[in-house]
Amino acid sequence: MTVSEHCRCIILGSGPAGLTAAIYAARGQLDPLVITGSQPGGQLTGTTEIENFPGFPEGIDGNELMDRMRRQAERFGACFFDGNATSVDLGQRPFRVHIDDRSATCDTLIIATGATPRKLGLEGEVDLYGRGVSVCATCDGFFYRGKQVVVVGGGDTAMEDAVFLTRFAEKVRVVHRRDSLRASPPMQKRAFENDKIEFIWNSAVEKILTDDSGVTGLLLKNLKDGTTTEMACDGLFVAIGHDPNTGLFADQVELTADGFIVTTDGVITSVPGVFAAGDVQDALYRQAITAAGSGCRAAMAAERYLEQLGED
């Protein structure tokens, strides 16, 4: 990419939302430029096996799926720049995107920068993704059939994950820092009434215990008296929320109180010509297939926006 290059469409992010948007935008003759971001391929590149993406009955490695989607977008003419957008100017069209000391302008912008799961900050936590540590019960619950797992968190997501995991796991223990939950009353009721769920209050995970195969247990600290205990388990699900990657867009597009991009019709932001897709605007589902679907919608919306302006 050269300085001050102009594009009909720039896509920020290269996860399922960004790459699907690239496929559709390229097929729609928008000649999209994809700025891949700090993690090309998005969160799925940290997933060893995806079993719930349609079309892959035997499952598929996350890196392979993202590589296939990127090659498909390239086949239709999408261009890629492996780097990070450092700032954006959405005050007027054409919009300007800065990437370090370079910049490009565009007629339409699709934001697909995703969201980052909050971490516990424990040693080896990220390295154990796919080997006993997960941030997505819907994605990985199936792998814990007949096993014992721990969910950390006290909000709706944690309760949803705990209840979901009881479909597979023999036992689900919820570890929470307080002696009461932040989850909504209906979600609390579902969790409390489930015989497979046990609550461990006023406690935090101090250390993840492992062997060569992955997670074997946890070291828990009681936050009331400071005592520690070891607890065996096969998996740890961290459910303490996600932070949308919207720092670049503060005061430029409308955001929710939690920082997610506000959209109408699923993908249309408060700035005409700017669209959002995937986890950056989806605080509820956060699945690869829903992100891909919104990427498709964002690209088609961008194409229609230009048509209405007579810029097709």
C-alpha positions as CSV (number, residue, x, y, z in Angstrom):
1,M,0.0,0.0,0.0
2,T,1.3,3.5,-0.9
3,V,0.8,6.7,1.1
4,S,-2.5,8.4,0.4
5,E,-3.9,5.4,-1.6
6,H,-7.6,5.7,-2.2
7,C,-9.9,2.7,-2.0
8,R,-13.6,2.3,-2.5
9,C,-13.8,0.1,0.6
10,I,-11.4,-0.4,3.5
11,I,-12.0,-3.3,6.0
12,L,-10.4,-3.2,9.4
13,G,-9.9,-6.7,10.8
14,S,-9.4,-10.1,9.3
15,G,-11.4,-12.5,11.4
16,P,-14.6,-14.2,10.0
17,A,-16.4,-10.9,9.8
18,G,-13.6,-9.0,8.0
19,L,-12.8,-11.9,5.6
20,T,-16.4,-12.5,4.7
21,A,-16.9,-8.8,4.1
22,A,-13.8,-8.9,1.9
23,I,-15.2,-11.8,-0.2
24,Y,-18.5,-10.0,-0.8
25,A,-17.0,-6.6,-1.3
26,A,-14.5,-8.0,-3.8
27,R,-17.3,-9.8,-5.7
28,G,-19.2,-6.5,-5.6
29,Q,-16.4,-4.7,-7.4
30,L,-15.5,-2.6,-4.4
31,D,-11.8,-3.5,-4.6
32,P,-11.5,-3.8,-0.8
33,L,-8.3,-3.2,1.1
34,V,-8.1,-5.3,4.3
35,I,-6.0,-4.1,7.2
36,T,-5.4,-7.4,9.0
37,G,-4.8,-6.0,12.5
38,S,-2.5,-7.3,15.2
39,Q,-3.9,-10.9,15.0
40,P,-4.4,-11.8,11.4
41,G,-7.3,-14.2,11.2
42,G,-8.7,-13.0,14.6
43,Q,-9.5,-15.1,17.6
44,L,-10.1,-18.3,15.7
45,T,-6.3,-18.6,15.0
46,G,-6.0,-19.6,18.6
47,T,-8.5,-22.4,18.3
48,T,-7.1,-25.8,17.5
49,E,-10.4,-27.3,16.2
50,I,-13.7,-25.7,15.1
51,E,-16.6,-28.2,15.0
52,N,-19.6,-25.9,14.7
53,F,-18.8,-24.0,11.5
54,P,-21.1,-25.2,8.7
55,G,-19.6,-27.3,5.9
56,F,-16.9,-29.0,7.9
57,P,-18.4,-32.2,9.4
58,E,-15.0,-33.4,10.7
59,G,-14.1,-30.0,12.1
60,I,-11.4,-27.7,10.9
61,D,-8.4,-26.0,12.5
62,G,-9.0,-22.3,13.1
63,N,-5.8,-21.2,11.3
64,E,-6.8,-23.3,8.3
65,L,-10.3,-21.9,8.1
66,M,-9.0,-18.3,8.2
67,D,-6.4,-19.1,5.6
68,R,-9.0,-20.5,3.3
69,M,-11.2,-17.5,3.8
70,R,-8.3,-15.1,3.1
71,R,-7.3,-17.0,-0.1
72,Q,-10.9,-16.9,-1.2
73,A,-11.1,-13.2,-0.8
74,E,-7.8,-12.8,-2.6
75,R,-9.1,-14.9,-5.5
76,F,-11.8,-12.3,-6.0
77,G,-9.4,-9.4,-5.9
78,A,-9.3,-8.3,-2.3
79,C,-5.9,-6.7,-1.2
80,F,-4.3,-7.2,2.2
81,F,-2.0,-5.2,4.3
82,D,-0.6,-6.9,7.4
83,G,-0.5,-4.1,9.9
84,N,-2.5,-2.1,12.5
85,A,-4.6,0.9,11.9
86,T,-3.3,3.5,14.3
87,S,-6.0,6.2,13.8
88,V,-9.0,7.0,11.7
89,D,-10.8,10.2,10.6
90,L,-14.5,9.6,10.1
91,G,-15.4,13.3,10.1
92,Q,-15.9,13.5,6.3
93,R,-15.8,11.4,3.2
94,P,-13.5,10.1,2.0
95,F,-12.6,8.6,5.3
96,R,-8.9,8.4,6.2
97,V,-7.2,5.4,7.8
98,H,-3.7,5.8,9.2
99,I,-1.4,2.8,9.5
100,D,1.8,3.9,11.3
101,D,3.4,6.4,8.9
102,R,1.1,5.5,6.0
103,S,-2.5,6.4,5.2
104,A,-5.3,5.6,2.8
105,T,-8.7,7.1,2.1
106,C,-11.9,5.2,1.3
107,D,-15.5,5.8,0.3
108,T,-16.8,3.2,2.7
109,L,-15.3,1.7,5.8
110,I,-16.2,-1.7,7.4
111,I,-15.1,-2.0,11.0
112,A,-14.5,-5.7,11.9
113,T,-11.9,-5.3,14.7
114,G,-13.5,-7.8,17.0
115,A,-13.5,-8.0,20.8
116,T,-10.8,-9.3,23.2
117,P,-11.8,-11.7,25.9
118,R,-10.8,-10.5,29.4
119,K,-8.2,-12.6,31.0
120,L,-7.5,-13.7,34.5
121,G,-3.8,-12.7,34.1
122,L,-2.5,-16.1,35.2
123,E,0.8,-17.6,34.1
124,G,0.4,-19.7,31.0
125,E,-3.3,-18.8,30.6
126,V,-3.1,-17.8,27.0
127,D,-0.7,-20.6,26.1
128,L,-3.3,-23.1,27.4
129,Y,-6.0,-22.0,25.0
130,G,-7.2,-25.2,23.4
131,R,-5.5,-27.4,26.0
132,G,-7.8,-26.9,28.9
133,V,-8.5,-23.2,29.0
134,S,-11.3,-21.7,27.0
135,V,-13.1,-18.4,26.6
136,C,-16.0,-19.9,24.6
137,A,-18.2,-22.6,26.1
138,T,-20.4,-22.8,23.0
139,C,-17.2,-23.4,20.9
140,D,-15.5,-25.9,23.2
141,G,-18.0,-27.5,25.5
142,F,-18.4,-30.6,23.4
143,F,-14.8,-31.6,24.2
144,Y,-15.6,-31.9,27.9
145,R,-18.1,-34.7,27.7
146,G,-18.1,-36.6,31.0
147,K,-15.4,-34.4,32.5
148,Q,-15.2,-31.8,35.3
149,V,-14.9,-28.1,34.5
150,V,-14.7,-24.8,36.2
151,V,-16.3,-21.5,35.1
152,V,-14.9,-18.3,36.5
153,G,-17.3,-15.3,36.6
154,G,-20.6,-14.2,38.1
155,G,-22.5,-12.4,35.3
156,D,-25.0,-13.6,32.7
157,T,-22.3,-15.0,30.4
158,A,-20.8,-17.1,33.2
159,M,-24.2,-18.5,34.1
160,E,-25.1,-19.2,30.5
161,D,-21.8,-20.9,30.0
162,A,-22.2,-23.0,33.2
163,V,-25.7,-24.1,32.3
164,F,-24.6,-24.9,28.7
165,L,-21.7,-26.9,29.9
166,T,-23.9,-29.2,32.0
167,R,-25.1,-30.7,28.7
168,F,-21.6,-32.3,28.4
169,A,-19.6,-32.1,31.6
170,E,-20.2,-34.4,34.6
171,K,-19.7,-31.5,37.0
172,V,-19.5,-27.7,36.6
173,R,-18.1,-25.6,39.4
174,V,-18.5,-21.8,39.3
175,V,-15.8,-19.8,41.0
176,H,-16.7,-16.3,41.9
177,R,-14.9,-13.5,43.8
178,R,-18.0,-12.5,45.8
179,D,-20.7,-14.2,47.8
180,S,-23.4,-13.2,45.3
181,L,-23.9,-13.2,41.6
182,R,-24.2,-10.2,39.2
183,A,-26.2,-12.2,36.8
184,S,-29.9,-11.4,36.1
185,P,-32.4,-13.2,38.4
186,P,-33.7,-15.5,35.7
187,M,-30.1,-16.6,34.9
188,Q,-29.3,-17.1,38.6
189,K,-32.4,-19.2,39.0
190,R,-31.5,-21.5,36.1
191,A,-28.0,-22.0,37.5
192,F,-29.0,-22.5,41.1
193,E,-31.6,-25.1,40.1
194,N,-29.2,-27.2,38.1
195,D,-27.9,-30.1,40.1
196,K,-24.7,-30.3,38.1
197,I,-23.6,-26.8,39.1
198,E,-21.7,-26.1,42.3
199,F,-20.7,-22.7,43.5
200,I,-17.5,-21.7,45.2
201,W,-17.8,-18.3,46.7
202,N,-15.4,-15.6,47.7
203,S,-12.6,-17.3,45.7
204,A,-10.2,-16.6,42.9
205,V,-8.0,-18.8,40.7
206,E,-4.3,-18.3,41.8
207,K,-2.7,-20.8,39.5
208,I,-3.5,-23.2,36.7
209,L,-2.2,-26.7,37.4
210,T,-1.0,-28.6,34.4
211,D,0.9,-31.6,33.0
212,D,2.1,-32.5,29.5
213,S,-1.5,-33.0,28.4
214,G,-2.9,-29.7,29.6
215,V,-5.0,-28.6,32.6
216,T,-5.2,-30.9,35.5
217,G,-6.6,-28.6,38.2
218,L,-6.5,-25.2,39.8
219,L,-5.1,-23.5,42.9
220,L,-7.9,-21.5,44.5
221,K,-7.5,-18.7,47.0
222,N,-10.2,-17.9,49.5
223,L,-10.5,-14.1,49.5
224,K,-12.0,-14.1,53.0
225,D,-9.3,-15.9,55.0
226,G,-6.4,-16.2,52.4
227,T,-6.2,-19.9,52.5
228,T,-5.5,-21.9,49.3
229,T,-6.7,-25.2,48.1
230,E,-6.1,-27.4,45.1
231,M,-9.0,-28.6,43.0
232,A,-8.8,-31.1,40.2
233,C,-10.5,-30.3,37.0
234,D,-10.2,-31.0,33.2
235,G,-11.0,-27.5,31.9
236,L,-11.2,-23.9,32.9
237,F,-13.7,-21.5,31.2
238,V,-13.0,-17.8,31.7
239,A,-16.3,-15.9,31.5
240,I,-15.5,-12.5,32.8
241,G,-16.5,-10.5,29.7
242,H,-15.1,-9.1,26.4
243,D,-13.7,-5.7,25.6
244,P,-14.6,-4.6,22.1
245,N,-11.7,-3.2,20.1
246,T,-13.2,0.2,19.6
247,G,-10.5,2.5,21.0
248,L,-9.9,4.0,17.5
249,F,-13.6,5.0,17.1
250,A,-14.4,6.7,20.4
251,D,-16.2,10.0,19.8
252,Q,-16.4,9.1,16.1
253,V,-19.2,6.5,16.0
254,E,-21.9,5.9,18.6
255,L,-20.9,3.2,21.2
256,T,-22.9,1.4,23.9
257,A,-22.0,1.9,27.5
258,D,-19.8,-1.2,27.2
259,G,-18.0,0.2,24.2
260,F,-19.6,-1.9,21.5
261,I,-20.5,-0.1,18.2
262,V,-24.2,0.7,18.0
263,T,-25.8,-0.5,14.7
264,T,-29.1,-0.4,13.1
265,D,-30.2,-3.2,10.7
266,G,-27.3,-5.1,12.2
267,V,-24.4,-3.3,10.5
268,I,-25.2,0.4,9.9
269,T,-23.3,2.7,12.3
270,S,-24.1,6.3,13.2
271,V,-21.8,7.6,10.5
272,P,-23.2,7.2,6.9
273,G,-20.8,5.0,4.9
274,V,-19.3,3.3,7.9
275,F,-20.4,-0.2,8.8
276,A,-19.6,-2.6,11.6
277,A,-19.6,-6.4,11.6
278,G,-18.7,-9.2,14.0
279,D,-17.9,-9.1,17.7
280,V,-17.1,-5.4,17.7
281,Q,-20.9,-4.8,17.5
282,D,-22.2,-8.1,18.8
283,A,-22.1,-8.5,22.6
284,L,-24.5,-11.5,22.6
285,Y,-23.6,-14.3,20.2
286,R,-19.9,-13.9,19.4
287,Q,-19.8,-16.9,17.1
288,A,-17.7,-17.4,13.9
289,I,-20.8,-18.0,11.8
290,T,-22.7,-15.0,13.1
291,A,-19.6,-12.8,12.6
292,A,-19.3,-14.1,9.0
293,G,-23.0,-13.4,8.4
294,S,-22.7,-9.8,9.6
295,G,-19.6,-9.4,7.4
296,C,-21.7,-10.4,4.4
297,R,-24.4,-7.9,5.4
298,A,-21.8,-5.1,5.9
299,A,-20.3,-5.6,2.5
300,M,-23.7,-5.6,0.8
301,A,-24.8,-2.6,2.7
302,A,-21.6,-0.7,1.6
303,E,-22.2,-1.6,-2.0
304,R,-25.9,-0.4,-1.8
305,Y,-24.8,2.8,0.0
306,L,-22.5,3.6,-3.0
307,E,-25.2,2.7,-5.5
308,Q,-27.6,5.1,-3.8
309,L,-24.9,7.9,-4.1
310,G,-24.5,7.1,-7.7
311,E,-20.9,5.9,-7.1
312,D,-21.4,2.3,-8.2
